[in-house]
Amino acid sequence: MATINVYEQYFSAQAEYNGVARHGALVMLIADSEAGNIRYEAAVSFFPHNQDDDFAVSYDAYFSKVLFESAGRRSKKREQALMEEFRQHIDELAEAIGGKVLWDKPLREERRG
């Protein structure tokens, strides 16, 4: 099994979960391949981010959604198509807990794998 974050980036956020205010979010597009199958999921983890250098991600506020699952392998074309609707999926996950990712306030540059 090979799991890789195709895309990940930290953003400012607004959420409260388990009684803790969350001011940061790590968003990810994750590819998981095993035995000739591929699965992509969108995921977001809200974390406190109480100081500018606080990137300690707490996984109690982690939410994900499977976007694609089928026989096959990674595809750059498919990943590009998934990225086009990625923010919409993350927004849906965030709204489900009353949270919001502030897309116009990145905390770090994006990373692609």
Backbone as a ProteinNet text record, in pm:
[ID]
protein_1_A
[PRIMARY]
MATINVYEQYFSAQAEYNGVARHGALVMLIADSEAGNIRYEAAVSFFPHNQDDDFAVSYDAYFSKVLFESAGRRSKKREQALMEEFRQHIDELAEAIGGKVLWDKPLREERRG
[TERTIARY]
85.1	0	89.3	61.3	135.6	37.6	59.9	-23.2	64.3	14.6	91.1	-4	43	-32.2	2.5	-90.9	-73.3	-59.6	-137.6	-136.6	-162.9	-92.3	-122.5	-82.5	-159.3	-128.7	-198.3	-133.3	-187.8	-254.5	-372	-445.4	-495	-520.6	-594	-735.1	-798.6	-932.4	-1010.5	-1137.9	-1226.3	-1310.5	-1295.2	-1374.9	-1362.6	-1458.9	-1450.2	-1490.7	-1407.1	-1433.9	-1388.3	-1469.3	-1441.9	-1411.2	-1479.7	-1462.3	-1334.1	-1260.7	-1133.4	-1143.7	-1107.4	-1106	-992.1	-1021.7	-922.4	-902	-776.2	-743.6	-661.4	-634.3	-556.8	-619	-590.4	-639.2	-532.1	-510.9	-425.2	-519.1	-512.5	-596.6	-509.5	-565.1	-486.6	-570.4	-507	-560.8	-470.8	-528.1	-451.2	-479.4	-372.5	-383.6	-338.3	-417.6	-387	-399.2	-288	-291.2	-249.5	-322.9	-293.1	-349.2	-266.8	-308.3	-386.2	-336.9	-400.6	-522.7	-547.5	-659.9	-607.4	-683.5	-646.6	-766.8	-738.1	-842.8	-786.9	-868.7	-834.4	-933.6	-883.2	-973.6	-928.5	-1026.9	-1002.1	-1010.1	-918	-917	-879.1	-934.3	-900.6	-885.3	-784.3	-762	-751.6	-846.2	-843.9	-758.2	-672.6	-584.9	-580.8	-538.5	-548	-474.8	-350.7	-269.5	-285.8	-251.2	-264.7	-149.3	-39.4	75.1	121.5	193.1	236.9	321.5	395.3	481.3	421.4	294.3	225.8	157.6	222.8	165.9	142.3	121.6	94.8	-46.9	-55.5	-184.9	-243.5	-365.7	-436.8	-537.9	-536.9	-618.7	-756.3	-800.1	-936.9	-1037.6	-993.2	-1081	-1040	-1032	-991.5	-1114.3	-1135.3	-1252.1	-1209.5	-1266	-1227.3	-1346.4	-1327.7	-1432.2	-1364.8	-1406.7	-1352.2	-1409	-1318.8	-1358.6	-1361.1	-1274.6	-1262.5	-1204.6	-1260.2	-1208.2	-1235.9	-1129.5	-1145.3	-1019.4	-1029.1	-909.5	-824.1	-694.3	-604.6	-491.1	-431.5	-317.1	-328.6	-230.9	-231.3	-230.1	-300.2	-308.4	-299.2	-201.7	-186.3	-311.3	-370.1	-491.4	-606.7	-624.6	-730.3	-704.2	-578.5	-544.4	-572	-544.6	-573.3	-724	-802.3	-948.5	-1000.1	-944.8	-986.3	-949.3	-835.5	-794.5	-887.5	-949.2	-1040	-1162.5	-1203.7	-1320	-1282.2	-1152.7	-1102.1	-1155.5	-1147.3	-1190.7	-1338	-1419.4	-1561.9	-1582.6	-1508.5	-1521.3	-1474.4	-1363.7	-1313.5	-1413.3	-1471.2	-1572	-1691.5	-1734.4	-1845.3	-1810.2	-1688.7	-1645.2	-1639.8	-1588.1	-1576.8	-1714.4	-1804	-1937.8	-2013.6	-1985.9	-2054.6	-2029.5	-1918.2	-1891	-1898	-1947.9	-1958.2	-1826.1	-1734.3	-1602.3	-1585	-1469.6	-1440.6	-1289.7	-1245.5	-1105.8	-1096	-1000	-980.8	-879.2	-929.9	-846.6	-755.7	-794.6	-713.4	-606.1	-592	-491.2	-406.8	-320.9	-234.7	-131.2	-100.5	0.3	136.9	137.6	260.1	233.3	341.5	329.9	276	212.6	161.8	275.7	246.2	341	269.3	338	280.5	371	308.6	384.9	363.9
-117.6	0	123.3	216.7	341.9	457.1	535.6	651.9	775.5	872.4	994.5	1113.3	1223.7	1348.5	1412.4	1404.8	1463.5	1614.7	1670.7	1814.8	1834.4	1929.2	1969.5	2115.1	2183.9	2323.2	2362.7	2452.2	2507.1	2640.9	2661.8	2787	2832.6	2962.5	3011.7	2955.2	2939.7	2880.7	2933	2905.4	2938.1	2814.8	2761.1	2645.5	2626.9	2557.1	2513.8	2367.6	2286.4	2142.9	2089.5	2008.2	1954.6	2066.8	2179.8	2291.6	2370.7	2344.3	2412.1	2495.4	2622.7	2709.3	2666.9	2659	2619.2	2737.2	2775.5	2890.6	2851.3	2722.5	2672.9	2547	2520.6	2398.7	2346.6	2216.9	2148.2	2077.9	2114.5	2050.7	1960.7	1845	1745.5	1674.8	1643.8	1548.3	1426.9	1316.2	1196.2	1087.2	1026.3	912	788	682.8	557.1	445.8	380.8	272.9	141.9	37.1	-95.4	-200.5	-298.5	-414.7	-376.9	-277.8	-240.2	-152.1	-100	-9.1	126.8	230.8	366.5	432.9	507.8	584.7	723.4	824.6	962.8	1014	1086	1149.3	1291.2	1375.4	1511.6	1506.3	1573.9	1571.5	1709	1738.3	1862.4	1830.4	1888.8	1876	2016.8	2050.5	2180.8	2170.1	2270.7	2267.6	2405.8	2414.7	2541.6	2659.4	2645	2752.8	2883.7	2877.5	2993.6	3092.4	3051.2	3138.5	3118.1	3215.5	3208	3085.2	3035.2	2919.4	2789.4	2790	2672.1	2595.4	2489	2404.2	2262.9	2249.2	2119.1	2076.6	1987.3	1942.9	1840.9	1868.1	1774.5	1699.3	1569.2	1489.5	1455.1	1524.8	1502.7	1575.6	1671.6	1747.2	1718.8	1590.6	1544	1489.8	1537	1496.3	1467.3	1363.5	1327.9	1276	1274	1232	1164.6	1042.1	972.1	1037	1076.4	1142.7	1048.2	947.5	854.9	724.8	613.1	481.7	385.6	319.7	231.1	147	50.7	-22.3	73.9	62.1	147.8	200.2	306.7	366.8	518	586	733.1	787.2	898.8	964	1114.4	1176.9	1323.1	1393.8	1340.9	1400.3	1394.3	1279.1	1263.9	1355.2	1362.6	1448.1	1594.9	1637.2	1774.9	1800.5	1706.4	1720.8	1724.4	1642.4	1642.2	1773.5	1830.1	1957.8	2072.1	2061.4	2166.5	2178.7	2069.1	2073.3	2050.7	2049.4	2018.4	2113.4	2242.8	2340.1	2324.1	2292.4	2271.5	2156.4	2048	1932.7	1967.6	2040.3	2081.5	2175	2267	2358	2280.7	2176.1	2093.3	2024.7	1971.5	1906.6	2007.7	2126.1	2230.6	2278.2	2300.7	2349.5	2249.9	2122.3	2018.6	2033.8	2098	2120.6	2268.6	2350	2493.5	2566.1	2509.2	2569.1	2628.8	2691.5	2755.9	2762.6	2726.7	2743.3	2878.3	2959.6	3091.9	3079.8	3047.7	3018.1	3133.7	3255.8	3371.7	3403.9	3316.5	3337.9	3211.3	3177.9	3061	3087.1	2982.6	2993.2	2944.4	2860.7	2808.2	2782.6	2769.2	2737	2594.5	2569	2435.5	2338.7	2211.2	2103.5	1998.6	1950.7	1847.9	1726.9	1611.1	1487.4	1401.7
0	0	0	-91.8	-99.2	-81.7	21.7	47.1	33.1	-43.8	-66.4	-67.4	-10.9	-19.6	-154.6	-247.3	-378.9	-365.2	-273.8	-247.1	-98.7	-40.4	97	116	199.8	230	359.5	433.6	557.2	527.4	588	573.6	709.9	721.8	837.7	827.5	942.7	944.6	1063.6	1061.5	1173.4	1202.3	1321	1360.7	1511.4	1566.5	1704.7	1706.4	1769.5	1775	1909.3	1971.5	2106	2205.2	2188.6	2280.6	2262.6	2155.5	2130.7	2003.2	2011.5	1893.7	1801.3	1672.8	1572.1	1477.4	1460.4	1376.1	1253.7	1238.4	1125.3	1069.2	941.3	876.8	782.2	786.8	690.8	594.1	465.6	365	278.7	238.8	166.1	60.3	-51.6	-147.4	-135.9	-92.7	-60.6	-163.1	-215.8	-306	-230.9	-240.6	-173.6	-277.2	-307.4	-406.2	-342.1	-380.9	-326.5	-421.3	-455.6	-534.1	-660	-733.2	-858	-844	-724.7	-700.8	-656.5	-688.7	-648.3	-582.7	-477.3	-409.5	-381.5	-409.1	-377.4	-274.9	-176.6	-81.4	-50.2	-24.6	22	173.6	240.9	387.1	440.8	558.4	627.9	775.9	836.6	980	1038.6	1125	1191.2	1316.7	1340.8	1457.1	1520.4	1647.9	1722.2	1658.2	1618.8	1559.9	1639.4	1766.5	1854.5	1842.8	1781	1756.9	1613.2	1559.5	1420.1	1389.3	1486.7	1463.6	1516	1550.5	1604.6	1491.5	1446	1341.2	1392.7	1522.8	1583	1545.4	1447.1	1396.2	1492.5	1537.8	1625	1539.4	1548.4	1458.2	1513.6	1619.1	1667.1	1578.4	1501.7	1411.9	1267.7	1232.9	1100.3	1028.3	905.3	828.9	686.1	627.1	491.1	411.6	280.9	188.8	69.9	35.7	-80.8	-206.8	-296.7	-421.1	-540.2	-536.3	-648.5	-597.6	-645	-608.6	-722.3	-770.7	-884.7	-902.6	-991.6	-1031.8	-1113.4	-1100.5	-1177.6	-1092.9	-1141.5	-1073.5	-1080	-1018.8	-1018.9	-1160.3	-1177.1	-1306.9	-1287.1	-1351.7	-1340.8	-1393.1	-1499	-1555.9	-1455.2	-1391	-1291	-1171.6	-1127.2	-1013.5	-1044.6	-1166.8	-1206	-1201.3	-1250.2	-1247.2	-1102.6	-1015.7	-875	-806.6	-843.7	-783.7	-824.5	-939.9	-984.8	-894.9	-831.6	-742.8	-595.8	-569	-435.7	-328.7	-352.3	-251.4	-217	-314.4	-289.5	-191.1	-209.1	-117.9	23	31.6	163.1	230.3	154.3	210.3	265.1	196.4	244.2	376.1	385	509.3	622.9	595	697.6	743.3	649.1	682.5	769.5	752.5	830.9	981	1018.7	1161.9	1197.3	1104.4	1129.4	1115.7	1040.8	1023.1	884.9	866.1	738.9	718.4	598.7	559.3	490.8	531.9	473.9	359.4	241.5	125.2	86.3	117	80.1	183.7	285.8	389.7	410.3	313.6	331.8	441.7	516.8	622.3	574.7	474	412.9	265.2	190.4	48.6	31.9	-79.7	-106.7	-130.8	-103.9	-131.3	-215.4	-317.5	-405	-405.3	-409.2	-406.2	-526.9
[MASK]
+++++++++++++++++++++++++++++++++++++++++++++++++++++++++++++++++++++++++++++++++++++++++++++++++++++++++++++++++

